Structures are given as C-alpha cells and as structure tokens.
Amino acid sequence: MASTPDIEHLLRRTEYVARPSRVAELTPLSIDAAVANILAVPANPGSVSFTETENWQRGVELTHYWLDRMAHDSSRPIQEKMAFFWHGHFCSDLSKSGSAELMREQIDLFRHDGLGNLRELAIDMSTQVAMLRYLDNNQNKATSPNQNFARELMELFLLGVGNYTEADVEAATAAWTGHSDDWQTDEYVWRPEWHDASTKSFLGRTINSGGDPKLHGAETIEVMLGNGVVPSGASVAANRGRPSREVAAEFLSTKLWAEFAGTPIPGAVRSKLRDVAIANDFAIEPWLTALLTDSAFYTAEVRSGRVRTPVEYVVALLVATGHRSVDATPLWLMEGMGQRPLYPPNVSGWKHNGYWVNAGAMAKRTDTARSFGWRSMEGYWNGDGLLHLAGGTLSRTEIQDTTYSDDPDGLLDRLLELMQLELTSSSKGALSAMVNDASRWERIDVLPLILLAPEFHVA
C-alpha cells in the first residue's frame, strides 16, 4: 500500500493535479499498481472536431480542446502530458506549418502513440507535413541538400549534441531527400527525382544500399536506435565507440527525468533507465514505468524540485475553478507567461524550472490568477450573486451576511474545499491573516491570492 503523500506526488507529476478522487482510488494500491493504473490510457483518445473555418481560429480551437483534455475530459491525463512532452521534443509550430489541421495531425500522433515505441514514433513524425515544413525537409533535394531535419534528428531528437560527425549529417541528409509536401492540399508527397539513393556510411553502418528509397530516411533512425556506433571523430570523447542505442537511451532518459522529476538525473537512475529502454526495444511505457517506480523519484529533493510550466499552471487553475478553457480565455496570458501550445520558442522546445522564474513571467502569472478569479466572481457582483468554483458555489449572502460574515477562517476553508486544495500551514496562515484583516465585502478578494499560493507553482 502506497502512502498518501507518495500518491499525491505521483499524480501531480503525471495527471497535473492530485484530484482527491484519484488519490482515494490509488492510495490502497502499491506504487507499481498505481503507476500501471495511471498508464492504462485509452487506445483511441479521440480528436478535436473543428467548427471554425479560419486557420488561426482553428488553432485557438485546438488549443482550448487540448487544455480541456488535460484539465477535465481525459480519464488518464498522462496521455495528454506525454503528448505535450513530445510536442516540445519533436516540435513543430503553427506559424511555419501554416495549418491547424497539420498540427492536429501531429498532436494526435503524440496523443495516440506517446506511450508506444520511440522508434515508430520518430519514424512516423518524420514524414508528417508539419515536421517536413518546420525543419525544411520538404525542400531537401539531392541537387540542393537541406541539413536542418537530419541534423536536429540527431542533435536534439535522438542522440544529443556531439555524438556524430558532419559526415553523418551529410549521409542522413541524403537519406531523407525526396520527402516533401503539396502546399495546395497540405498532403505528403514523395518526389523520387529529388532523392539521393547513393550508398552512404552513417554511424559506422552502410545505408541507402537498396530497397525502397522511401525508407532510406527511416533507416537512419533504425541505425541510431539499433546497431550504430558513435564515431571516433565525434566531439563527445567519452561516447566514442559506444553503441548509439546506449547514447540515445541515456539522452532520452535524461529528458524524461527532467520532465517528470525536474532535478538532475542521478547516474544510477540514468543507467537503469537506459537498460530498461534497450531491453524493451525503446517501448516507452515500460521505460516510463521504471522512472515512476524508482525510489529516487520519491525523494524530498524531487518532490520540491520542479516548477510548474505555464501550461501546467493553467491546467491547475482550470481544475480548481472548474472553468472550460474557452471561457477562461487563458491563451494570451499564456503567451506572456512564456508557453503557449502550438508555438514552441524554437526547435529546442521549452525548458524547465528556472526557465519560468523571471519577473515578466511571474507578473503574468499574477495577471492570470486575477483573470481566473474574476471569471469565478463574474456573477458574484453583477448577476446571480454566486461565486462559481469546481466544487460548487458560494452566495454573496453567505459570505457577507450569514454563514461566513463572522467566520473568515471558515470562509477560507470553504473556498479551499470547493477547489479541492490543501495548502501548507505557512500558506494558509498568510491567507488567514489577509482574510481576517479584510472587511466582509473585501474577503472575497482572497480568491486570486489562493490561486497564487506557492502550491500552485510547484508541481
């Protein structure tokens, strides 16, 4: 049987927040069984059905749909969390892809196969039009090679900086020639006349040596995750001569640990996760299971070692207030906080922790808390006289004139109950001082302060 604090920590990292119903469901289980429950995602998670016609409006619609899936509409939010992880890893953006439909296609791949197999996921995303456009592989020709995709496939997606040579970049670029698109239909197009089918050497292995030329590009992924060898000319001296699959497994293990734990990965954990990845042929679910069941994931350092990203912060606010994303309209605020889905800052994606702690981003978090608080209080002053939160309503009469008029701490407890929140004694003490010092009419202003409590910013 797992401890309640362990389950709450596990849920915050995998399902955005520790919903009381899920805590109650998983606490009687062992950690292994709880992780298996969390990872039991539906095979067909569905997709957004666009009602808008303009492309930018469809992008907004897709983002609202995705945020609601994270906050309200998925029985297993880890599916959306993993999709967003891959969105920031194998990233594309709406601006360069030029189509919300193409972004939906890519995100749906990550949602459907984000816990599947890394090799298959990498191969599939490589020829989606959103990626072809984002890293310019749609213009990669034998007569005019474009190295962007082939380079990033190794540097940022699978191997890490310095574990290959420029000759490997050139070989991979040749292998990926010919994959293109049609700007009129937004469909994938194979252009055999653009393909360089000459035999190449890549990470010590021969590629492009025959077979279907459309599969030559995918062969580079097979080599990286298979029998490739880091060449002697690679700049990371410690990895020279090592199997590329080991280097890839360590690289991705480090990224997964950063996503879920937030702290530097211990060497022993990285080795363990590497071995699990290789033993399971890069199947993602057992890889992630090994991470989430490792004792290092439950240390005090890891529990307090991760700042919520803006997306995670907004999801926590949506859960606490019960709002739908389209009603809370958080997208412009997310831009100010530094993270809006469909618009990664560059091909490196988003970072963690200190990346989000700066004056501008934190000021926007304050604006976001105020916006969500105002939305909850919209009818309180001018309408039905009710404060609306996830767990129900409170009336202006109750707060000002009857139940809580002489019980400010009771009001604070009731607000926390309606948002299904537990705060530390220090946070609650500070809020209690504020609500006790306020007049009956001003006590409602504690709501946005609750939404700014430290517990909302540390996952």
Secondary structure, DSSP 8 states (H G I E B T S, - for coil): ---HHHHHHHHHHHSSS--HHHHHHHTTS-HHHHHHHHT---S----------SHHHHHHHHHHHHHHIIIII-S-THHHHHHHHHHHHS---HHHH--HHHHHHHHHHHHHHTTSBHHHHHHHHHTSHHHHHHTTGGG-BTTB---HHHHHIIIIIIS-TTSS-HHHHHHHHHHTTTEEEETTTTEEEE-GGG---S-EEETTEEESSSS-GGGHHHHHHHHHTTT-B--TT-S-GGGTTSBHHHHHHHHHHHHHHHHHT-S---HHHHHHHHHHHHHTTTBHHHHHHHHHHSGGGGSHHHHT--B--HHHHHHHHHHHH---HHHH--HHHHHHHT--TT--SSTT----GGGG-SHHHHHHHHHHHHHHHHHHTHHHHSSSSEEEETTEEEEHHHHHTSTTTT-HHHHHHHHHHHTT----HHHHHHHHHHHHHS-TTTGGGHHHHHTTSGGGTB-
